[in-house]
Amino acid sequence: MISTGNVLPEATLIQMGSEGPEEVSVSDKTKGRKVVIFAVPGAFTGTCTTAHVPSFIRTKSQFDAKGVDEIICLSVNDPFVMNAWGESTGATEAGITMVSDAGSEFTKAIGMNFDAPPVGLIARSKRYAMLVNDGKVVALNLEESPGTCETSAGEGLLEVI
């Protein structure tokens, strides 16, 4: 599992562009930049929608003041779902980038994948938030339970940076 001090592995993510889905590499998103990546088990799910995304909308200006170039919300959902979720939650309007790791390539590479068949979550991402500086993990807050959003919330990450 990824930890503080590690360099993020290369992976291809997908985000919606002006003409539809566009591939973006993790290294392009992080090289020479200070970036927050927070991951959720699923778009349109309870805690993700009512707590996790709103926490980063609330704290975006505080991250901006700390020199964060971009806040990225990552989920294993497809880019169309991530786009719709970003619009419905106000995350897109707030300037949060919604990205898809549809094949779980990045999620598996950093050891954050899990399955919860009883609730229909297969090949999902654990809930976490990390600060990445030039591709290196500077801070990482991982939740013990996917239904909890405390240390991985915007406020929780701000406390450690």
C-alpha positions in Angstrom: 0.0 0.0 0.0 1.2 3.5 -0.8 2.5 5.6 2.1 4.0 9.0 2.8 7.3 9.5 1.0 6.4 7.2 -1.9 6.3 8.4 -5.5 2.9 7.7 -7.2 3.0 5.0 -9.9 2.2 5.9 -13.4 -1.4 5.2 -14.5 -3.9 6.6 -17.0 -7.1 8.2 -15.7 -10.0 9.7 -17.6 -11.6 13.0 -17.2 -14.3 14.8 -19.2 -13.0 17.4 -21.6 -14.8 19.8 -23.9 -15.2 17.1 -26.5 -15.8 14.1 -24.2 -13.6 11.7 -22.3 -9.9 12.5 -22.3 -7.0 10.3 -21.0 -4.7 12.0 -18.5 -1.7 10.5 -16.9 -1.0 10.6 -13.2 2.5 12.0 -13.9 1.0 14.9 -16.0 -1.4 15.8 -13.2 1.3 15.8 -10.5 4.7 16.7 -12.1 6.0 19.9 -10.7 2.7 20.6 -9.0 1.1 20.4 -5.5 -2.1 18.4 -5.9 -4.7 16.9 -3.5 -6.2 13.6 -4.6 -9.1 12.3 -2.6 -10.8 9.0 -3.5 -14.3 7.8 -2.8 -15.8 4.3 -3.0 -18.5 5.4 -5.4 -20.1 8.4 -7.0 -23.7 9.1 -5.9 -23.3 7.0 -2.7 -24.2 8.3 0.7 -21.1 9.4 2.6 -19.3 10.3 -0.7 -22.1 12.7 -1.7 -23.2 14.1 1.6 -19.8 14.4 3.4 -16.6 13.8 1.4 -17.2 16.0 -1.7 -18.8 18.8 0.3 -15.8 18.9 2.6 -13.5 19.7 -0.3 -15.9 22.3 -1.7 -15.9 24.0 1.8 -12.2 23.9 2.1 -11.1 24.7 -1.5 -10.0 28.3 -0.7 -7.9 27.0 2.2 -6.1 24.6 0.0 -5.6 27.4 -2.6 -4.1 29.5 0.1 -1.6 26.7 0.8 -0.5 26.6 -2.8 -2.4 23.6 -3.9 -2.7 23.7 -7.7 -5.5 21.3 -8.1 -7.9 19.2 -6.1 -8.8 15.9 -7.8 -11.7 13.6 -6.8 -11.0 10.1 -8.0 -13.4 7.1 -8.2 -13.6 3.9 -10.1 -16.8 5.0 -11.7 -16.8 5.8 -15.4 -16.1 9.4 -16.6 -19.7 10.1 -17.6 -20.9 9.2 -14.0 -18.0 11.3 -12.5 -19.0 14.2 -14.8 -22.7 14.0 -13.8 -21.8 13.7 -10.1 -19.5 16.7 -10.3 -22.3 18.7 -11.8 -24.9 17.6 -9.3 -22.8 18.1 -6.2 -21.4 21.5 -7.3 -17.8 20.1 -7.2 -17.2 21.0 -10.9 -18.4 24.5 -10.3 -16.2 24.8 -7.2 -13.2 23.9 -9.3 -12.7 20.3 -8.2 -11.5 18.0 -11.0 -13.5 14.8 -11.2 -11.5 11.8 -12.6 -12.3 8.3 -13.4 -10.1 5.3 -12.6 -12.7 3.0 -14.4 -10.4 0.0 -14.7 -9.0 0.5 -11.1 -5.5 0.7 -12.6 -4.3 3.4 -10.3 -6.3 2.2 -7.3 -4.8 -1.3 -7.5 -1.3 0.1 -8.1 -1.4 2.0 -4.8 -3.1 -0.8 -2.9 -6.3 1.0 -2.2 -8.7 -1.4 -3.8 -11.5 -3.3 -1.9 -14.7 -5.2 -2.5 -17.9 -5.0 -0.5 -20.3 -7.4 -2.3 -23.2 -7.1 0.2 -23.7 -3.5 -0.8 -22.8 -4.0 -4.5 -19.3 -2.4 -4.4 -16.9 -4.4 -6.4 -13.3 -3.3 -7.3 -13.8 0.0 -5.5 -11.3 2.5 -3.9 -10.9 2.9 -0.2 -11.7 6.4 1.1 -8.5 8.5 1.4 -7.1 11.9 0.8 -3.5 12.7 0.0 -1.3 15.7 -0.7 1.1 15.1 -3.5 4.1 17.3 -4.3 5.8 16.7 -7.6 4.5 13.1 -7.7 5.6 12.3 -4.1 3.1 11.6 -1.4 3.6 14.2 1.4 0.5 13.4 3.5 -1.9 10.5 3.4 -5.1 10.1 5.4 -6.8 6.8 5.0 -10.2 5.9 6.5 -10.5 2.6 8.4 -14.1 2.2 7.1 -15.4 3.2 3.7 -18.5 4.7 5.4 -16.5 7.1 7.5 -15.3 10.5 6.4 -13.2 12.1 9.0 -9.5 12.1 8.5 -10.0 12.0 4.7 -12.3 15.0 4.7 -10.9 18.4 3.5 -10.6 19.6 7.1 -8.8 16.4 8.1 -6.2 16.8 5.4 -5.7 20.5 6.1 -4.9 19.5 9.7 -1.8 17.5 8.6 -0.5 19.9 6.0 
